[in-house]
């Protein structure tokens, strides 16, 4: 029987299909949010510039499938 998190992941979780792994991840994350555990650092927030950079990259990536870093600086 697996005894560490890595062993559990390797022997049990990795064998699941991607849809089931995503479902498991969702269950785990939702449980953590409901428990309001201190593990989740809520001080990390995205600045307006971070959000603008993400939108610019996403739009560029969607339009071309590839985005140069120089394009984000504009």
PyMOL Python script that loads the backbone (N, CA, C, O; Angstrom):
from pymol import cmd

cmd.read_pdbstr("""\
ATOM      1  N   UNK A   1       0.839  -1.185   0.000  1.00  0.00           N
ATOM      2  CA  UNK A   1       0.000   0.000   0.000  1.00  0.00           C
ATOM      3  C   UNK A   1       0.884   1.249   0.000  1.00  0.00           C
ATOM      4  O   UNK A   1       1.852   1.324   0.755  1.00  0.00           O
ATOM      5  N   UNK A   2       0.546   2.240  -0.858  1.00  0.00           N
ATOM      6  CA  UNK A   2       1.368   3.452  -0.924  1.00  0.00           C
ATOM      7  C   UNK A   2       1.332   4.224   0.395  1.00  0.00           C
ATOM      8  O   UNK A   2       0.301   4.296   1.064  1.00  0.00           O
ATOM      9  N   UNK A   3       2.469   4.791   0.749  1.00  0.00           N
ATOM     10  CA  UNK A   3       2.549   5.495   2.033  1.00  0.00           C
ATOM     11  C   UNK A   3       2.829   6.987   1.884  1.00  0.00           C
ATOM     12  O   UNK A   3       2.563   7.746   2.815  1.00  0.00           O
ATOM     13  N   UNK A   4       3.350   7.427   0.759  1.00  0.00           N
ATOM     14  CA  UNK A   4       3.613   8.846   0.576  1.00  0.00           C
ATOM     15  C   UNK A   4       2.695   9.397  -0.511  1.00  0.00           C
ATOM     16  O   UNK A   4       2.130   8.649  -1.309  1.00  0.00           O
ATOM     17  N   UNK A   5       2.561  10.690  -0.524  1.00  0.00           N
ATOM     18  CA  UNK A   5       1.729  11.351  -1.535  1.00  0.00           C
ATOM     19  C   UNK A   5       2.250  11.023  -2.935  1.00  0.00           C
ATOM     20  O   UNK A   5       1.465  10.758  -3.845  1.00  0.00           O
ATOM     21  N   UNK A   6       3.572  11.041  -3.104  1.00  0.00           N
ATOM     22  CA  UNK A   6       4.152  10.727  -4.415  1.00  0.00           C
ATOM     23  C   UNK A   6       3.810   9.300  -4.835  1.00  0.00           C
ATOM     24  O   UNK A   6       3.495   9.059  -6.001  1.00  0.00           O
ATOM     25  N   UNK A   7       3.868   8.363  -3.908  1.00  0.00           N
ATOM     26  CA  UNK A   7       3.521   6.978  -4.235  1.00  0.00           C
ATOM     27  C   UNK A   7       2.037   6.849  -4.595  1.00  0.00           C
ATOM     28  O   UNK A   7       1.680   6.143  -5.538  1.00  0.00           O
ATOM     29  N   UNK A   8       1.185   7.529  -3.844  1.00  0.00           N
ATOM     30  CA  UNK A   8      -0.250   7.501  -4.154  1.00  0.00           C
ATOM     31  C   UNK A   8      -0.489   8.047  -5.550  1.00  0.00           C
ATOM     32  O   UNK A   8      -1.231   7.467  -6.342  1.00  0.00           O
ATOM     33  N   UNK A   9       0.156   9.180  -5.840  1.00  0.00           N
ATOM     34  CA  UNK A   9      -0.016   9.777  -7.167  1.00  0.00           C
ATOM     35  C   UNK A   9       0.480   8.823  -8.259  1.00  0.00           C
ATOM     36  O   UNK A   9      -0.221   8.575  -9.239  1.00  0.00           O
ATOM     37  N   UNK A  10       1.674   8.300  -8.084  1.00  0.00           N
ATOM     38  CA  UNK A  10       2.275   7.445  -9.101  1.00  0.00           C
ATOM     39  C   UNK A  10       1.484   6.165  -9.320  1.00  0.00           C
ATOM     40  O   UNK A  10       1.254   5.765 -10.461  1.00  0.00           O
ATOM     41  N   UNK A  11       1.068   5.525  -8.242  1.00  0.00           N
ATOM     42  CA  UNK A  11       0.420   4.228  -8.352  1.00  0.00           C
ATOM     43  C   UNK A  11      -1.076   4.307  -8.627  1.00  0.00           C
ATOM     44  O   UNK A  11      -1.633   3.403  -9.250  1.00  0.00           O
ATOM     45  N   UNK A  12      -1.735   5.364  -8.179  1.00  0.00           N
ATOM     46  CA  UNK A  12      -3.188   5.394  -8.274  1.00  0.00           C
ATOM     47  C   UNK A  12      -3.718   6.518  -9.159  1.00  0.00           C
ATOM     48  O   UNK A  12      -4.534   6.273 -10.047  1.00  0.00           O
ATOM     49  N   UNK A  13      -3.273   7.716  -8.931  1.00  0.00           N
ATOM     50  CA  UNK A  13      -3.847   8.876  -9.604  1.00  0.00           C
ATOM     51  C   UNK A  13      -3.409   8.952 -11.063  1.00  0.00           C
ATOM     52  O   UNK A  13      -4.230   9.195 -11.947  1.00  0.00           O
ATOM     53  N   UNK A  14      -2.129   8.747 -11.316  1.00  0.00           N
ATOM     54  CA  UNK A  14      -1.613   8.853 -12.679  1.00  0.00           C
ATOM     55  C   UNK A  14      -2.302   7.871 -13.626  1.00  0.00           C
ATOM     56  O   UNK A  14      -2.391   8.130 -14.826  1.00  0.00           O
ATOM     57  N   UNK A  15      -2.783   6.762 -13.106  1.00  0.00           N
ATOM     58  CA  UNK A  15      -3.445   5.747 -13.930  1.00  0.00           C
ATOM     59  C   UNK A  15      -4.851   6.172 -14.374  1.00  0.00           C
ATOM     60  O   UNK A  15      -5.411   5.601 -15.309  1.00  0.00           O
ATOM     61  N   UNK A  16      -5.408   7.166 -13.703  1.00  0.00           N
ATOM     62  CA  UNK A  16      -6.754   7.623 -14.053  1.00  0.00           C
ATOM     63  C   UNK A  16      -6.742   8.377 -15.380  1.00  0.00           C
ATOM     64  O   UNK A  16      -5.727   8.972 -15.743  1.00  0.00           O
ATOM     65  N   UNK A  17      -7.857   8.359 -16.103  1.00  0.00           N
ATOM     66  CA  UNK A  17      -7.943   9.180 -17.316  1.00  0.00           C
ATOM     67  C   UNK A  17      -7.899  10.670 -16.955  1.00  0.00           C
ATOM     68  O   UNK A  17      -8.256  11.045 -15.837  1.00  0.00           O
ATOM     69  N   UNK A  18      -7.469  11.513 -17.882  1.00  0.00           N
ATOM     70  CA  UNK A  18      -7.348  12.956 -17.588  1.00  0.00           C
ATOM     71  C   UNK A  18      -8.623  13.574 -17.016  1.00  0.00           C
ATOM     72  O   UNK A  18      -8.552  14.410 -16.116  1.00  0.00           O
ATOM     73  N   UNK A  19      -9.778  13.174 -17.525  1.00  0.00           N
ATOM     74  CA  UNK A  19     -11.033  13.757 -17.031  1.00  0.00           C
ATOM     75  C   UNK A  19     -11.227  13.465 -15.547  1.00  0.00           C
ATOM     76  O   UNK A  19     -11.674  14.325 -14.788  1.00  0.00           O
ATOM     77  N   UNK A  20     -10.888  12.244 -15.141  1.00  0.00           N
ATOM     78  CA  UNK A  20     -11.042  11.871 -13.739  1.00  0.00           C
ATOM     79  C   UNK A  20     -10.018  12.574 -12.856  1.00  0.00           C
ATOM     80  O   UNK A  20     -10.322  12.935 -11.720  1.00  0.00           O
ATOM     81  N   UNK A  21      -8.802  12.770 -13.372  1.00  0.00           N
ATOM     82  CA  UNK A  21      -7.788  13.496 -12.590  1.00  0.00           C
ATOM     83  C   UNK A  21      -8.217  14.939 -12.385  1.00  0.00           C
ATOM     84  O   UNK A  21      -8.042  15.494 -11.300  1.00  0.00           O
ATOM     85  N   UNK A  22      -8.785  15.558 -13.436  1.00  0.00           N
ATOM     86  CA  UNK A  22      -9.271  16.934 -13.292  1.00  0.00           C
ATOM     87  C   UNK A  22     -10.431  16.996 -12.296  1.00  0.00           C
ATOM     88  O   UNK A  22     -10.534  17.938 -11.510  1.00  0.00           O
ATOM     89  N   UNK A  23     -11.284  16.004 -12.335  1.00  0.00           N
ATOM     90  CA  UNK A  23     -12.403  15.952 -11.405  1.00  0.00           C
ATOM     91  C   UNK A  23     -11.890  15.819  -9.966  1.00  0.00           C
ATOM     92  O   UNK A  23     -12.405  16.474  -9.060  1.00  0.00           O
ATOM     93  N   UNK A  24     -10.890  14.982  -9.763  1.00  0.00           N
ATOM     94  CA  UNK A  24     -10.288  14.823  -8.443  1.00  0.00           C
ATOM     95  C   UNK A  24      -9.639  16.125  -7.976  1.00  0.00           C
ATOM     96  O   UNK A  24      -9.797  16.522  -6.822  1.00  0.00           O
ATOM     97  N   UNK A  25      -8.912  16.783  -8.870  1.00  0.00           N
ATOM     98  CA  UNK A  25      -8.276  18.059  -8.521  1.00  0.00           C
ATOM     99  C   UNK A  25      -9.329  19.086  -8.115  1.00  0.00           C
ATOM    100  O   UNK A  25      -9.131  19.833  -7.156  1.00  0.00           O
ATOM    101  N   UNK A  26     -10.439  19.127  -8.833  1.00  0.00           N
ATOM    102  CA  UNK A  26     -11.527  20.049  -8.511  1.00  0.00           C
ATOM    103  C   UNK A  26     -12.094  19.750  -7.131  1.00  0.00           C
ATOM    104  O   UNK A  26     -12.332  20.663  -6.340  1.00  0.00           O
ATOM    105  N   UNK A  27     -12.311  18.466  -6.845  1.00  0.00           N
ATOM    106  CA  UNK A  27     -12.831  18.096  -5.529  1.00  0.00           C
ATOM    107  C   UNK A  27     -11.884  18.530  -4.410  1.00  0.00           C
ATOM    108  O   UNK A  27     -12.317  19.058  -3.386  1.00  0.00           O
ATOM    109  N   UNK A  28     -10.596  18.301  -4.618  1.00  0.00           N
ATOM    110  CA  UNK A  28      -9.605  18.663  -3.596  1.00  0.00           C
ATOM    111  C   UNK A  28      -9.577  20.177  -3.394  1.00  0.00           C
ATOM    112  O   UNK A  28      -9.608  20.651  -2.258  1.00  0.00           O
ATOM    113  N   UNK A  29      -9.519  20.933  -4.485  1.00  0.00           N
ATOM    114  CA  UNK A  29      -9.446  22.392  -4.374  1.00  0.00           C
ATOM    115  C   UNK A  29     -10.713  22.981  -3.768  1.00  0.00           C
ATOM    116  O   UNK A  29     -10.641  23.885  -2.936  1.00  0.00           O
ATOM    117  N   UNK A  30     -11.865  22.477  -4.176  1.00  0.00           N
ATOM    118  CA  UNK A  30     -13.123  22.959  -3.591  1.00  0.00           C
ATOM    119  C   UNK A  30     -13.183  22.667  -2.103  1.00  0.00           C
ATOM    120  O   UNK A  30     -13.676  23.488  -1.329  1.00  0.00           O
ATOM    121  N   UNK A  31     -12.690  21.515  -1.697  1.00  0.00           N
ATOM    122  CA  UNK A  31     -12.666  21.170  -0.285  1.00  0.00           C
ATOM    123  C   UNK A  31     -11.764  22.120   0.501  1.00  0.00           C
ATOM    124  O   UNK A  31     -12.112  22.539   1.605  1.00  0.00           O
ATOM    125  N   UNK A  32     -10.616  22.456  -0.064  1.00  0.00           N
ATOM    126  CA  UNK A  32      -9.706  23.389   0.608  1.00  0.00           C
ATOM    127  C   UNK A  32     -10.329  24.768   0.743  1.00  0.00           C
ATOM    128  O   UNK A  32     -10.179  25.420   1.776  1.00  0.00           O
ATOM    129  N   UNK A  33     -11.020  25.213  -0.286  1.00  0.00           N
ATOM    130  CA  UNK A  33     -11.664  26.525  -0.234  1.00  0.00           C
ATOM    131  C   UNK A  33     -12.752  26.539   0.832  1.00  0.00           C
ATOM    132  O   UNK A  33     -12.872  27.508   1.581  1.00  0.00           O
ATOM    133  N   UNK A  34     -13.539  25.482   0.905  1.00  0.00           N
ATOM    134  CA  UNK A  34     -14.616  25.418   1.888  1.00  0.00           C
ATOM    135  C   UNK A  34     -14.074  25.386   3.317  1.00  0.00           C
ATOM    136  O   UNK A  34     -14.699  25.918   4.236  1.00  0.00           O
ATOM    137  N   UNK A  35     -12.920  24.766   3.497  1.00  0.00           N
ATOM    138  CA  UNK A  35     -12.326  24.694   4.830  1.00  0.00           C
ATOM    139  C   UNK A  35     -11.607  25.982   5.195  1.00  0.00           C
ATOM    140  O   UNK A  35     -11.282  26.209   6.360  1.00  0.00           O
ATOM    141  N   UNK A  36     -11.356  26.836   4.189  1.00  0.00           N
ATOM    142  CA  UNK A  36     -10.641  28.095   4.390  1.00  0.00           C
ATOM    143  C   UNK A  36      -9.320  27.864   5.120  1.00  0.00           C
ATOM    144  O   UNK A  36      -8.991  28.557   6.083  1.00  0.00           O
ATOM    145  N   UNK A  37      -8.577  26.879   4.639  1.00  0.00           N
ATOM    146  CA  UNK A  37      -7.299  26.553   5.266  1.00  0.00           C
ATOM    147  C   UNK A  37      -6.261  27.626   4.961  1.00  0.00           C
ATOM    148  O   UNK A  37      -6.322  28.301   3.934  1.00  0.00           O
ATOM    149  N   UNK A  38      -5.320  27.765   5.866  1.00  0.00           N
ATOM    150  CA  UNK A  38      -4.275  28.761   5.707  1.00  0.00           C
ATOM    151  C   UNK A  38      -3.247  28.411   4.655  1.00  0.00           C
ATOM    152  O   UNK A  38      -2.331  29.196   4.408  1.00  0.00           O
ATOM    153  N   UNK A  39      -3.371  27.251   4.027  1.00  0.00           N
ATOM    154  CA  UNK A  39      -2.407  26.842   3.003  1.00  0.00           C
ATOM    155  C   UNK A  39      -2.525  27.741   1.776  1.00  0.00           C
ATOM    156  O   UNK A  39      -1.538  28.015   1.094  1.00  0.00           O
ATOM    157  N   UNK A  40      -3.744  28.195   1.508  1.00  0.00           N
ATOM    158  CA  UNK A  40      -3.983  29.041   0.346  1.00  0.00           C
ATOM    159  C   UNK A  40      -3.617  30.468   0.738  1.00  0.00           C
ATOM    160  O   UNK A  40      -4.248  31.066   1.610  1.00  0.00           O
ATOM    161  N   UNK A  41      -2.598  31.001   0.091  1.00  0.00           N
ATOM    162  CA  UNK A  41      -2.142  32.353   0.386  1.00  0.00           C
ATOM    163  C   UNK A  41      -2.999  33.340  -0.385  1.00  0.00           C
ATOM    164  O   UNK A  41      -2.845  33.485  -1.597  1.00  0.00           O
ATOM    165  N   UNK A  42      -3.888  34.011   0.301  1.00  0.00           N
ATOM    166  CA  UNK A  42      -4.826  34.915  -0.347  1.00  0.00           C
ATOM    167  C   UNK A  42      -4.221  36.308  -0.536  1.00  0.00           C
ATOM    168  O   UNK A  42      -4.855  37.182  -1.127  1.00  0.00           O
ATOM    169  N   UNK A  43      -3.025  36.515  -0.049  1.00  0.00           N
ATOM    170  CA  UNK A  43      -2.394  37.823  -0.227  1.00  0.00           C
ATOM    171  C   UNK A  43      -1.882  38.016  -1.638  1.00  0.00           C
ATOM    172  O   UNK A  43      -1.699  39.146  -2.091  1.00  0.00           O
ATOM    173  N   UNK A  44      -1.649  36.911  -2.336  1.00  0.00           N
ATOM    174  CA  UNK A  44      -1.163  37.023  -3.705  1.00  0.00           C
ATOM    175  C   UNK A  44      -2.312  37.432  -4.611  1.00  0.00           C
ATOM    176  O   UNK A  44      -3.233  36.655  -4.861  1.00  0.00           O
ATOM    177  N   UNK A  45      -2.243  38.642  -5.089  1.00  0.00           N
ATOM    178  CA  UNK A  45      -3.282  39.118  -5.999  1.00  0.00           C
ATOM    179  C   UNK A  45      -2.635  39.581  -7.287  1.00  0.00           C
ATOM    180  O   UNK A  45      -1.450  39.911  -7.328  1.00  0.00           O
ATOM    181  N   UNK A  46      -3.429  39.596  -8.324  1.00  0.00           N
ATOM    182  CA  UNK A  46      -2.948  40.048  -9.624  1.00  0.00           C
ATOM    183  C   UNK A  46      -3.140  41.556  -9.719  1.00  0.00           C
ATOM    184  O   UNK A  46      -4.212  42.086  -9.430  1.00  0.00           O
ATOM    185  N   UNK A  47      -2.087  42.222 -10.127  1.00  0.00           N
ATOM    186  CA  UNK A  47      -2.204  43.651 -10.354  1.00  0.00           C
ATOM    187  C   UNK A  47      -2.954  43.878 -11.659  1.00  0.00           C
ATOM    188  O   UNK A  47      -3.153  42.951 -12.445  1.00  0.00           O
ATOM    189  N   UNK A  48      -3.361  45.106 -11.875  1.00  0.00           N
ATOM    190  CA  UNK A  48      -4.033  45.433 -13.141  1.00  0.00           C
ATOM    191  C   UNK A  48      -3.102  45.159 -14.318  1.00  0.00           C
ATOM    192  O   UNK A  48      -3.549  44.701 -15.369  1.00  0.00           O
ATOM    193  N   UNK A  49      -1.799  45.439 -14.146  1.00  0.00           N
ATOM    194  CA  UNK A  49      -0.840  45.173 -15.215  1.00  0.00           C
ATOM    195  C   UNK A  49      -0.713  43.686 -15.489  1.00  0.00           C
ATOM    196  O   UNK A  49      -0.609  43.279 -16.646  1.00  0.00           O
ATOM    197  N   UNK A  50      -0.719  42.859 -14.436  1.00  0.00           N
ATOM    198  CA  UNK A  50      -0.689  41.405 -14.626  1.00  0.00           C
ATOM    199  C   UNK A  50      -1.877  40.954 -15.468  1.00  0.00           C
ATOM    200  O   UNK A  50      -1.733  40.146 -16.385  1.00  0.00           O
ATOM    201  N   UNK A  51      -3.041  41.482 -15.148  1.00  0.00           N
ATOM    202  CA  UNK A  51      -4.250  41.106 -15.873  1.00  0.00           C
ATOM    203  C   UNK A  51      -4.186  41.561 -17.330  1.00  0.00           C
ATOM    204  O   UNK A  51      -4.585  40.822 -18.230  1.00  0.00           O
ATOM    205  N   UNK A  52      -3.687  42.766 -17.560  1.00  0.00           N
ATOM    206  CA  UNK A  52      -3.553  43.268 -18.932  1.00  0.00           C
ATOM    207  C   UNK A  52      -2.567  42.420 -19.729  1.00  0.00           C
ATOM    208  O   UNK A  52      -2.804  42.122 -20.900  1.00  0.00           O
ATOM    209  N   UNK A  53      -1.462  42.031 -19.095  1.00  0.00           N
ATOM    210  CA  UNK A  53      -0.481  41.177 -19.762  1.00  0.00           C
ATOM    211  C   UNK A  53      -1.080  39.828 -20.123  1.00  0.00           C
ATOM    212  O   UNK A  53      -0.841  39.311 -21.214  1.00  0.00           O
ATOM    213  N   UNK A  54      -1.856  39.259 -19.213  1.00  0.00           N
ATOM    214  CA  UNK A  54      -2.496  37.977 -19.472  1.00  0.00           C
ATOM    215  C   UNK A  54      -3.478  38.074 -20.639  1.00  0.00           C
ATOM    216  O   UNK A  54      -3.504  37.200 -21.505  1.00  0.00           O
ATOM    217  N   UNK A  55      -4.277  39.128 -20.659  1.00  0.00           N
ATOM    218  CA  UNK A  55      -5.232  39.314 -21.753  1.00  0.00           C
ATOM    219  C   UNK A  55      -4.490  39.495 -23.072  1.00  0.00           C
ATOM    220  O   UNK A  55      -4.865  38.899 -24.082  1.00  0.00           O
ATOM    221  N   UNK A  56      -3.447  40.308 -23.072  1.00  0.00           N
ATOM    222  CA  UNK A  56      -2.680  40.540 -24.298  1.00  0.00           C
ATOM    223  C   UNK A  56      -2.068  39.243 -24.812  1.00  0.00           C
ATOM    224  O   UNK A  56      -2.126  38.952 -26.007  1.00  0.00           O
ATOM    225  N   UNK A  57      -1.486  38.471 -23.913  1.00  0.00           N
ATOM    226  CA  UNK A  57      -0.889  37.210 -24.326  1.00  0.00           C
ATOM    227  C   UNK A  57      -1.950  36.249 -24.841  1.00  0.00           C
ATOM    228  O   UNK A  57      -1.751  35.589 -25.861  1.00  0.00           O
ATOM    229  N   UNK A  58      -3.074  36.168 -24.140  1.00  0.00           N
ATOM    230  CA  UNK A  58      -4.145  35.257 -24.552  1.00  0.00           C
ATOM    231  C   UNK A  58      -4.673  35.612 -25.931  1.00  0.00           C
ATOM    232  O   UNK A  58      -4.868  34.733 -26.770  1.00  0.00           O
ATOM    233  N   UNK A  59      -4.902  36.887 -26.167  1.00  0.00           N
ATOM    234  CA  UNK A  59      -5.406  37.320 -27.473  1.00  0.00           C
ATOM    235  C   UNK A  59      -4.386  37.043 -28.573  1.00  0.00           C
ATOM    236  O   UNK A  59      -4.736  36.568 -29.654  1.00  0.00           O
ATOM    237  N   UNK A  60      -3.135  37.343 -28.289  1.00  0.00           N
ATOM    238  CA  UNK A  60      -2.078  37.104 -29.263  1.00  0.00           C
ATOM    239  C   UNK A  60      -1.944  35.608 -29.539  1.00  0.00           C
ATOM    240  O   UNK A  60      -1.826  35.187 -30.690  1.00  0.00           O
ATOM    241  N   UNK A  61      -1.964  34.826 -28.491  1.00  0.00           N
ATOM    242  CA  UNK A  61      -1.825  33.388 -28.639  1.00  0.00           C
ATOM    243  C   UNK A  61      -2.994  32.795 -29.415  1.00  0.00           C
ATOM    244  O   UNK A  61      -2.802  31.923 -30.262  1.00  0.00           O
ATOM    245  N   UNK A  62      -4.195  33.264 -29.131  1.00  0.00           N
ATOM    246  CA  UNK A  62      -5.377  32.765 -29.838  1.00  0.00           C
ATOM    247  C   UNK A  62      -5.340  33.151 -31.311  1.00  0.00           C
ATOM    248  O   UNK A  62      -5.775  32.382 -32.168  1.00  0.00           O
ATOM    249  N   UNK A  63      -4.823  34.334 -31.606  1.00  0.00           N
ATOM    250  CA  UNK A  63      -4.803  34.825 -32.987  1.00  0.00           C
ATOM    251  C   UNK A  63      -3.724  34.157 -33.820  1.00  0.00           C
ATOM    252  O   UNK A  63      -3.915  33.911 -35.010  1.00  0.00           O
ATOM    253  N   UNK A  64      -2.592  33.864 -33.196  1.00  0.00           N
ATOM    254  CA  UNK A  64      -1.459  33.369 -33.980  1.00  0.00           C
ATOM    255  C   UNK A  64      -0.986  31.985 -33.572  1.00  0.00           C
ATOM    256  O   UNK A  64      -0.287  31.314 -34.331  1.00  0.00           O
ATOM    257  N   UNK A  65      -1.362  31.559 -32.388  1.00  0.00           N
ATOM    258  CA  UNK A  65      -0.867  30.287 -31.884  1.00  0.00           C
ATOM    259  C   UNK A  65       0.522  30.427 -31.292  1.00  0.00           C
ATOM    260  O   UNK A  65       1.071  29.459 -30.765  1.00  0.00           O
ATOM    261  N   UNK A  66       1.086  31.595 -31.367  1.00  0.00           N
ATOM    262  CA  UNK A  66       2.431  31.848 -30.848  1.00  0.00           C
ATOM    263  C   UNK A  66       2.575  33.331 -30.589  1.00  0.00           C
ATOM    264  O   UNK A  66       2.089  34.147 -31.373  1.00  0.00           O
ATOM    265  N   UNK A  67       3.227  33.689 -29.514  1.00  0.00           N
ATOM    266  CA  UNK A  67       3.332  35.106 -29.166  1.00  0.00           C
ATOM    267  C   UNK A  67       4.760  35.427 -28.728  1.00  0.00           C
ATOM    268  O   UNK A  67       5.317  34.750 -27.863  1.00  0.00           O
ATOM    269  N   UNK A  68       5.339  36.444 -29.316  1.00  0.00           N
ATOM    270  CA  UNK A  68       6.670  36.905 -28.927  1.00  0.00           C
ATOM    271  C   UNK A  68       6.556  37.754 -27.672  1.00  0.00           C
ATOM    272  O   UNK A  68       5.558  38.455 -27.501  1.00  0.00           O
ATOM    273  N   UNK A  69       7.542  37.713 -26.793  1.00  0.00           N
ATOM    274  CA  UNK A  69       7.544  38.540 -25.598  1.00  0.00           C
ATOM    275  C   UNK A  69       7.552  40.021 -25.952  1.00  0.00           C
ATOM    276  O   UNK A  69       6.990  40.828 -25.211  1.00  0.00           O
ATOM    277  N   UNK A  70       8.175  40.398 -27.069  1.00  0.00           N
ATOM    278  CA  UNK A  70       8.242  41.796 -27.475  1.00  0.00           C
ATOM    279  C   UNK A  70       6.853  42.372 -27.713  1.00  0.00           C
ATOM    280  O   UNK A  70       6.640  43.568 -27.515  1.00  0.00           O
ATOM    281  N   UNK A  71       5.916  41.551 -28.131  1.00  0.00           N
ATOM    282  CA  UNK A  71       4.578  42.027 -28.424  1.00  0.00           C
ATOM    283  C   UNK A  71       3.845  42.430 -27.150  1.00  0.00           C
ATOM    284  O   UNK A  71       2.956  43.280 -27.202  1.00  0.00           O
ATOM    285  N   UNK A  72       4.192  41.847 -26.017  1.00  0.00           N
ATOM    286  CA  UNK A  72       3.563  42.172 -24.762  1.00  0.00           C
ATOM    287  C   UNK A  72       4.019  43.522 -24.230  1.00  0.00           C
ATOM    288  O   UNK A  72       3.288  44.175 -23.486  1.00  0.00           O
ATOM    289  N   UNK A  73       5.210  43.942 -24.601  1.00  0.00           N
ATOM    290  CA  UNK A  73       5.777  45.170 -24.087  1.00  0.00           C
ATOM    291  C   UNK A  73       5.122  46.416 -24.676  1.00  0.00           C
ATOM    292  O   UNK A  73       5.289  47.515 -24.147  1.00  0.00           O
ATOM    293  N   UNK A  74       4.392  46.254 -25.749  1.00  0.00           N
ATOM    294  CA  UNK A  74       3.795  47.424 -26.428  1.00  0.00           C
ATOM    295  C   UNK A  74       2.692  48.055 -25.646  1.00  0.00           C
ATOM    296  O   UNK A  74       2.104  49.040 -26.093  1.00  0.00           O
TER     297      UNK A  74
END
""", "prot")
cmd.dss("prot")
cmd.show_as("cartoon", "prot")
cmd.util.cbc("prot")
cmd.orient("prot")
